[in-house]
Amino acid sequence: MSTTKTLVIQAPPLDARRRWLRAWTVAALAGGGLLPVFAQNSVKIGVIAPFNTPPGDGLLNAARMAAEDINAAGGIGGRKLELMIANDEYKPDGAANAYKKLALSDKVVAVVGTASSGAALAVIDQMLRYRVPFVSTGAATLQLSERVSQDYGRHKYWFRVMHTTQEMAGALSDFAVRCLLKEKGYRRAAILAENAVWAKGLLPALKQNLEQAGVQIVADEGFDVDTKDFKPLLSKIMRTDPQYIIDLSSHVDGAIYVKQWGELQGPPMFGVNASGASTRFWKDTEGRAVSHMNLMTGSQRVALTPKTIPWYDRYVTRYKVSPDYTSGYTYDALFLLKQAIEKGGSEPDKLVAAMEASDHVGVVARWAFEKNHNARFGPGFRAIGVNQWRPDGERSVVWPPEVRTEPLALPPWKQ
């Protein structure tokens, strides 16, 4: 014979039931992906950077500045933005491990950063598994956006708030052809480039553009990222009698070879020098960077948007150094994520859809995305110019003509 017991539950008071119902509703909606962000005390976003490097410092400085500005204005949907920071040590394995920790342990809703194409590619491999959206703010290789084009369903969680190798090749070519060739008559170029994914992706288009315009490449030298003494390479290049050198470096501290170039009194040099984006570069080269020219991607005090100069001045006041190339991109990326999360929530697919619909004027560009999740480039969106170090340790904009503040100057030893 079985005995049936009846369990009687006494209903709680009305006020307690209402509180319980509200809590249950929020939890249920959060579980369904509708309100996951707003049911938490904070919104966690991961930041990956190579610590103690100029691009890494610039990335972290800008991320902290953006978080403070966002929180001062009410946060994300009324919740505090909390940054979870990880060091990738400029290594693919370090980046992959950093992303996994942020996704699994820290439970971030998105990740921004990396200052290396190799690191970003390693993160994407992990993103396929964990589906935490990743916004590159320091990686230029086209391999990233090509993955979105080739397999959108798996790679759609990646976005680039940054320039590409193709855009840099175009900007370098434009300056070399329209300024150095047509205005100065320079037809003999040399290349000094680090052996890295982004540089290898940039060089074919650059060489093709120069050769088609009638520029002869008289030397093409690569170097490993652990190189410290560049004088043998520079001397070898100078023996070919180039009229200018194009330098490409990101992983390497470009101040090392630019200082040695100044000591050897080489021909004019311009290019993509990640270290040269910061005002600390002048001190690091002991002033031998005079006349060196660099692509300008938000690291110069020029009105790229109405927000650029006020933001630039605040950055310099706070950090006592100018923004790096990663800084404006990272700052704008966090505001893009803020708007996307508030619009679509933090469930990955809805966050992606909201990011794809972005149209935001940031501190270095107006941001909208192509189908491959590269940011739109050209008039009205983004531009890349060239600046040059002056003898007083300041920089002038020398290209393009519509924003030029001073004409190009030859190195003092060439005048």
N, C-alpha and C positions, 0 to 999 in steps of 0.2 A: 504494500500500500504506500503510495507516495503522498507526500505532504506539500501542498502549494503555499508558498508564502507570498503575500502581497506587500510590495514596497510602496509606501505612501510618501510622496515628496510634497512638502508644504511649499506653496508658491511664495517667493520672496515679496517684500513690500513693493509697491508700484514703482517708486523712485529707483530702487535697486534693479528692478526688471528693465527699466528704461536704460540704465547705465550698461547693464549686461547686453542688451540688444544692440546698443550703439557699438560696443566693443566687438561683439560677434560680427556685425555687419562690416566693420573696418577690416577685421581679420579675414573674413570671407572674400572681400574684394581684393585684398592684398594677395591672397592665395591664388586668385584668378588672374593676377597680373594687371588689375586695373588701377590699384593704388599702392603699389609696393614701395614707392619712394615716400609718400606722404604718411604712411603708417609707421615710419621709423623716426627716430630722434634726429638723424642727420642723413645726408646723402653722401656716400663715400665714392670718391673718384681717385683712381690710381695714377701716379706719375712715375714714369721710368726715365732715368737720366744717368749719364756717366758722371759720378761725383768728382769734384775737384778738377774739372776741365772747364775752359771758357764756355763752350756750348752747353755743357751740363749745368754750370752755375747760372747761365742766362735763362735756361729752361726752368730751373727751380725757382729762381727769383721771380720770374713772371707768373709762375703757377701760384706762388704764395700771394703775390700782389693781386691777382685775379680773385683768389678765394676771399681775401679780405674785402675787396670791393663788392663782390657778390653778397657776402654775408652782411656787410654794412647796409646794403640795399634790400635786405629782407631774406637773403638766402635763395634757395631753390624751392619754390612752392611753399615758402614759409619755413623751410627746414634749413639748418646750417649745412653748408658745404664743408666736408671734412676731407682733406687730402691724405692719401696713403702713399708714402714716397718709398721708392726702391731704387737701388743702384745696379746698373747693368755692367759697369766697369768697361764699357765700350766693347763688350764681347757678346757674340750671339748666344752662347750658353747662359751668360749672366742675364741677358734680356729674357730668354725663355723662362728661366727660373723665377725671375722677378714677376713676370706676368702670371705664372701659375700661382705664386703666393698671393698676389693681389686678387686673383679670381677666386681661389679656393678658401684661403684663410681670412683675408680681409673683406671678402664679399663686396667688392666694388661694383658699381653699375656700369662703369666705363673706365678706360685707361687712355692717357695721353702721353706723348713724349717719344723718347729715343732720339739720339743724335747721330745715328748710323744706319745706313741701308741694310747692312748685314744683320744688325740687331733687330730692325723692324721686320725683316723676313723671318727671323727666328720666332718673333712674337706671333706673326700671322699663322705659323704652323701650329702654335698652341691655341690660337683663337678659333681654329676650325673645330677644336674639341670642346672648348668651354663657352664659346659664343658671347663673351663679354666684349662689347664694341671697343675698337682700338682706333684712336685718332693719331696718326703720325704727324709730329710737328718738327722733325729734323731729319727726315729720310727722303732722298730725291729720286731713287731708282724707279724706272718705269715698270720693273717687274712686279711691284706692288699693285698698281692699277691694272696691269695686264691680267692679274689673277681674278680681279673683279669682273673684267670683261669676259674671260674664258669660262668662269664658273661662278656666276653671280650668286646663286643660292647658298653656296658655302662661304663665299668671301665678302658678302655684302656688309658684314659688320666692321669692315675697315674703311676709313676715310683719311684723306690727306689734307691737312691745313698747312701748306708748305709749297715751295716751288719744286719743279721736277727737273731731272737732268736735261730733258728736251728744252725746257724753258731757259735753263742756264746756258745751254749750248747756243740757243738763239740769241740771247743777250750778249754773250761773249762774241759771237760772230758779227752781230750788228755793230758793236763797238770797234772790232778789228777792221771791218770793211768800211763802214761809213765814216768813222773818225780817223783811225790810224792809216788806212789805205788812201781814202779819198781826200782827207784833209792834210795828212802828213806825208803821204807817198811811201809808207812803210810796206814793203812786200816780202820781207824775210822774217819769219816767225820761228820761235823755238817753244817746245812744250816741256814742262817739268811737272809730273803728276804722280800722286801716290798710288800704290797698287791696292785699290779698294773697289768695291762693287759699284758705287755711284760714279767714280771717275771713269771706270771702264765702260759704263753705260753712256757717259757724256761724250767721250772722245771721238767715236766714229762720226757723229753728226757734226761736231765742231770741225774736224779735219776736212770733211766733205765740203762744208760751207766755205771754208777758207780757200781750199784748192779750186773750187768752182769760181771764186771771185778773183783768182789769179795770185793768191798769196802762196809763197813757197815755204814749206815746213822744213827747215834746215837741220833741226835736231828734235828728237822725241825721246826723252829720258823718263823712266819710271823709278820709283824708290819705295822701299819697304817702310812700314809704319814705325819701325824702331830705329830708323836712321837718325843720327845725331850730327854727323859731319857731312855737310853738303858741298863743301868747297871743291872736292874733286869733280862732282857732277856739274857744278856751276862753271868751273874752269873748262870742262869738256864742251859744254854748251857754248861758252863764249868764243871758243876757238873756231866755231862754225860761222861766226860773224852775223848773228841775228840782229835785227833792228828792235826786237822786243821779245820778251819771254812771257808765256802764259803759264801761270802756276795754279795747280789744283791740289788742295789739301783740306782735310777735315779731321781725320784721326790724329794726324801729326800736329804738333805745335808749330804752326807756320812762322812764328816769330823767330825760330831757330835759323831757318834758311834765309829769311828776309834780312836778318841781321848780317849773315855771312855774305849775302848778295850786296848789301851796302858796303861792307868792308872790301869786297872785290871790285866795287864800282862798276856793276854790270849794266846792261842796257835797260831801258824802261821795262817794268814788270807789272802785269795786271792779271787778274783771274778770280778764282774762287778760293779764298783763304779764310776758313772758318774762324781762326784765331784773330784775323785782322778785322773782324767785325766789331771788336770791342776797343774802347779807348785805352785799355791796359796794354794793347799791342805796342803803342808808342814807347812806353816805358820798357817793355820786355825786349824791344829791339834796340834800346838805348838811342832812340832817335834816328836809327839808320833806315827806318821805314819811309823816310821822306821820299815823296813822289810815287810810292807804291800805290797801285790802284786795285780796287776790289769791287765785286758786284755788291750792290746796295739792295738789301731785302728787308727793310724795316729797321735797320740798325743806324740810320742816319736821321738827323733832325730836319726832316722835310715833310711837307703836308701831303702824304700819301692819301689820307682821309682827313676830315675835319678833326678827328680825335687824335691824330698822330702826335703832334707837337705837345699838347698838354700831357699826354701819357708819357712821352719821351722825357719831358722835364721832371715829372714826378718820379720816374724810374731813376734818373740820374741823381736827383736829390736824395732818394732813399738809399741807393746802393753805391753811390760815389763812382759809378762806372756807367758807360753807355750800354744799351741793350745789345745782346748778341743776336745772331741771325735766328736763333731758336726762340727768342723772347717774345716778340710780337705774335708769332704764330701760336705759341702756347697760351698766351693771354687770351687771344681771340678764340682758341679752341674750347677753352673752359666756358666762355660765354655762349658759344654755339651749343655746347652740351646742356647748359642751364636752360636755354630756350627750348631745346628738343625734349628734355625731360619734363618740363612744365607742360609742354603741348601733348606729348605722347605717353609719358610715364617711362619707367625704367625697364619694362619688359623688352628684351633685345630687339625683336622684330618691330615693335612699335616705336622704339627709340630710333632705329634705322630709318623708318619711314618719315619721322619728324626731321631727322638730320637731312634727308634727301630733299625736303621741302624748304630748307633754310634759305634765307636771303637777309644777311646781316652785315651791316657796316661796322667793322671793327677798327682797331687802332692801326693796322697796317694794310688793310684791304677791305673790299666788299666781297663777302663770301657767299657763293652759291656753287652747287656741285654738279659736275657732269655725270653721265650714266656710269662711268667707271670710277666715280667717287674722287677723282681729282677735282680741285677747285678751279673755277673758271679763271681764265687768264686773258689779259688784254685790256683795252680802253674801257673804263668804267668799272673794272674789277681789280686786277692786280697789274703791277708794273715792276720791272727790274732795271735799275740804273747803275751807274758806276761812280764811286767817289775816289778821292785821292788825298793822301796825307800831305799836308803843307809843312814848311819849315818850322812853323810855330807849334806843331803838334796837334793842330786842328785838321778837320777834313772839309774839302769842298766837293760839290757835286759837279762832275765834268761831263756826264752823259746821262740821258739824251738831251738834245739841245733845248727842249721845252722846259726843262727843270734845271738846266746848268746854271751854277752860281759863279763859276770861274772857268777859264779855259784850261785845257790840259797843260801841265808843266813838265818839262824834262827833268831828270835827276840833276841836282846841282853840279855834279861832275861832268855832265854832258852839255851844259849850257855854254 
